[in-house]
Amino acid sequence: MKRPHVLMISEITTDGKLTLGKGVSSKVLMKYMSHEAEVMLHQTRAEYDAIMVGSNTIKIDNSNLTVRLAEGKSPLRVIPNAAADLSPDSNVFNVQNAPTILAVTKKAPEERLILFREKGVSVVFAGEEKIDFPLLMDILVREFGVKSLIIEGGPTLNWFMLHHRLVDEIRLIHMPFIVGGADTPSLVGGEHLGSENDMIKLDLKGTKMAGDNLITEYSVRY
């Protein structure tokens, strides 16, 4: 199978959290991101062919996933949603702003898919019961010409993409806060590692400042 070059990008607190608590929008934390870091984030979006976030991010944040603070075209938006149970009225499905793909499985009801197609959303099948992420990457390359993809996912999507060895680079925007919380979402969720041999190794590529935010960049070694 083919796949695009994949960059995982995320804001993250000093204690490794993505939000202020379970079910809380990441937009609350991002209000404290420096303007320079926000511009960098939008410049990165403009440089990539596509952007992907998970269903929970759409439910909680109602994201637009467009380029607004930089010059350039908004990327193709990719939303994996096995049962097609997201609201068709979510901002990301307004294709006047940017084209959108809804990736579903064979269990998604046809009547739900009709609602999205009527809005101009492209629907692709990637799996039987659960999203097959390697297959989805292959579809993006073969059917949509996607050569580069950003994921701005939550912990579940991040884990699936790393678990399937589909991430090439990671870029973190460090927020100088500690929020705590045992159930507060962190960068990667999913299953526990079987052993230390399963740890995903990173090579630090560089660091820089964007306003008050430290940016760290890594390449992923599998």
N, C-alpha and C positions, 0 to 999 in steps of 0.2 A: 504494500500500500504506500501511497505517497502522502506527504503531509507538508504543511507550510512551516516556515520558521516561526517559532512561538516565543513571545516575550510575556512573562508574568509580571505585572506591575501592580503595586499596592501601597497605600499609606499604612503605616504600622506604628503603634505606640512603642515606647521604650520597653514595656513588658510584653511586647509581641501581640497586642490585641488589635482588632480591626474596627471595633465599635466600642461604645460605652457600656454595652450589655447585650444579652441575648434578645433578638427581635428589635433592637434599636438601629435606626438608619445610620449608615456610615457618614451620611451628609452632616450629621451633628459634629462629628470629629473633624471632617474636612473643612468646616467653617474656620478652623484655626490653622489651616495650611497657608503658608506664605503665598503671596501673589506670584512670585517667581516660580514656585513649585507647581502651582495651578497652570501657569503658562506652559511649563515643561510637559505636563501631563497632556495638555491639548495639542502641543506640537508633536508629541509622540503618536497620538491618535491619527493626526494628519499624515504621518509617515507610513502608516500601516494600511494594508488592504482591508482588514476586517478586525472586529473587536467582539469578544464573547464574554458574557456573564451568565451566572446560573439563575435558575428560576426564583430562588429565595431572594436574591438581590433585587430582582424586578418587583417581587411582591412587597418587599420592605422599603426599597429606595425609590421605586417607580422611575428608574433612570432614563435619560435621553440618549446617552452614549454618542453624542455628536461633538464636532469641533466648534468651539465658540470663542475661545480666547487666543486663537492663532490662525494664521493664513492656511488654507488648504481645505481639501474635501473631507467630509465626514466618512468614516469607514463603513463598510458593510457590517451590519449588526447581526450577530449569531446568538440565538437563544435556545439552548437545549431544554426541552420541557416534555418529558416522556409521554404524559397523558394529555397534553394540550389543555391543561386546566388553568392557565394564566388568563387574566382578563384581556380580551382583544382591545379594550380601551386603554391599556397601559401605554405610556408615552413612547416606548420603544417600538410599538407597532404602528406608529404614525409614519408611513413611508413617504410623506411629503418632506420630512426632515432628512431621511436617509433610508436606503433599502434595508430590508430585514428578512432574515431566514429564521423560521421556526423549525427546529430539529425535534422530531417526535419518534415514537416507536409504533409498532403495529397495533398496540393496545389503545392508541388514541382514537376516540370516537369520530366517525366521519362528520357528524353534525358539528363537532367542535372545529374540525379542520376547515369546514366551509366558511365559518365565521372569520377566520384569519385570511383565507384566500380572497374573500370579498373585500378585505381591506387592502389587498395588494401585497400581502406577505407571502413569500415563497416558503412552501412547506416541503421538507425533505424527510425521508424515513431513514433512521440510523439505529437499527436495533429492533429486537422482538419485544422484550419486556422492559429493559433498561437501555439508556443511551450507550451505544457502542462508540466511544470517543475516537479510537483509531479509524473506524469506518467513517465517522463524521469528518475527520481531517481529510481523508481521501476524497470524500464528496466535495468538500470545499475547494480542493485543488482541481479535481477533474471537471466539475460542473460549473464552478464559479471563478476559476482562475486565481484563487487566493494563494499568494506566495508568502505572505507574512500576516501573522495574527497576534493581536494583543489579548490577553485574558486579564480582566479586572474582576476576578471572581472572589467569591467567599471561600471559606475553608473547605467545603465539600467539592466544589468544582476544582479548586487548586489541588486537592488530594488526588482526584481521579486523573487529572492531566499529568501530574508527577508520577503517579502509580503506573500509568501506561507509557511512561518515558517520552512524553510528547512536548516537554518544555525545554527550550534551549537556553534561555536567559531569564534572570530575575532582577527586577529593579525595585528597590524599596525606598519609599519616601518616609523618613523617620520623623515622627511627631514627638516632641519633647514632653511627653506626659506619661504618667502611670495611672491606669484605670482599675486594675485588679479584676476580681470576679472569676470564680472557678468555672462558670459556664459562659463567660464572655468569649465570643468567637476569636480565635487566633488565626494566623496566616494559613495554616494547613490543618484540616480535621481528618476525617476518615478513620481507618482502622489503625490500631497500634502496630508498631513494628514487631516482627518476629524476633529479631536480634539486632545487635549493633552492626551486623553485616548488611542489614537492609537499609541503613542510613543512606540518604541521597547526598552526595558530596558536591560541594560548590567551590569554584575558584573565584576569588575576588578579582574583578576586572578593574575596578576603580571606585573612587569616592569623589564627591564634589558637594558644594553647598548651593542651595537654591533658596535665597533669602535666609530664613532661620532654620530651614530643613536640610538635614544631611541626606544625601542621596547615595546609596550603595548599589553597586552593580555586580552581578555574578554570572558566570557561565555554569551550566549544570553538567556534572559528570555522572554517568550511569555505569 
